[in-house]
């Protein structure tokens, strides 16, 4: 059987997930918590930071070729985006649309839809699944 090389898209997906849903979201959460006029629950901030860190870590784990890392990335990116949408919905219900510009809502919604769609589409493609299965058999 021919050895499959690491798909190029895995480099791109890892970078986007690590930076976009991990590092940048982590620092944005800290900035939002520090600059908020309202008191924010420690548990909410902790869960958000936890999901950011675990999304970034699972992106690296999947990049290393481990099939379990691929599943972890799919789980954590899904939880991360659902948490993002839940927080956004609660924010809109409590604050209304006047507290932020509508473009920020559209960007947050688009980021989640595109991120979740791209991850599931790419990580469940046959050639990518074959690569991960091959890597699991080697180890």
Secondary structure, DSSP 8 states (H G I E B T S, - for coil): -------HHHHHHHHHHHIIIIIHHHHHHHHHHHH-SS---HHHHHHHHHHHHHHHHHHHHHHTT-HHHHHHHHHHHHHHHHHHHHHHHHHHHHH-TTSS-HHHHHHHHHHHHHHHHHHHHHHTSHHHHHHHHHHHHH-
